[in-house]
Amino acid sequence: MSDRATRILLAAVTGLLLLAAVAAVLSVTRQGPEYAEGSPEATVQSYIVAAVAKDGEEAVRHLDPADGCTARHVEQSRTRPGSRVVLRGTSTDGDRATVRLDVVSTSGGPLSTSEWTSQETLELRQVEGEWLVTGTPWPVRTCRPEVSRP
């Protein structure tokens, strides 16, 4: 291979590596979308961020206390590392709202090309002007009362 061809190839590879590095930095530092404060979407976003971070105390602030979910339930929930959550849609009817999500998970490391999507639906109700997630919302799988053993 001639010196000129080698330099062109080296420049192209260097350019691609630089582009990949910039894309990686932008991907890691990118913030999620901002939703209107006090909206069902903002409530779900705050809940999901806390739940995925295993911050049970913060997550339960966004849950309806009537459903019995505790910080411990949230802290014991499981999510795949690197999963991302995409808001697909919201419908509101008076003091009730439904937020539809796609949870996109990958198998393997950061260069894995295998991914799958699961659809999750979170139901909310408005109590004294504040939206609260009801039921047993993703990623929590159960909110059954804990049984103490003698």
C-alpha positions, 0 to 999 in steps of 0.5 A: 500500500502506498504512503498516500493510501496509508495516510488516507486510511489512517485519517479515515479510521481516526475520524471514525474513532473521534466521531464514535467518542463524541457520540459516546460522550453525548449519549452519556451526558444527555438529559431526559426530556423535561415534562411540565411540573405537576403533570402525570409524565413528570410524576412517572419520570421522577418515580422511574428515575428513583426506582431504577436508582433503588432510591426507595424513599424517593420513589414511594413519594410518587406512589399512592400510599393506599396500595401498600408499596414500601421503599423496600419493595422498590429497592428489591425490584430488578432492572437490567443494567443499561435499560432505557425507558421511553414514554409512548403516550399519556391519556388523562380523564379527569383525576385519572391518567394512564402513561404508556412506556416502552422499556428497552433492554439489551443483552450483553455489553455496551456493543451488544446489538441484541435488544428487546422492548417490553411495554409497561402501563402506569396508572395514576390518580390525582389526589389534592392536586398531586399525581400519584402512581397506583397499583404495582408499577414497573419495575416493582413486581409485588407490593404485598405486605411483608410477613414477619416470621416468628 
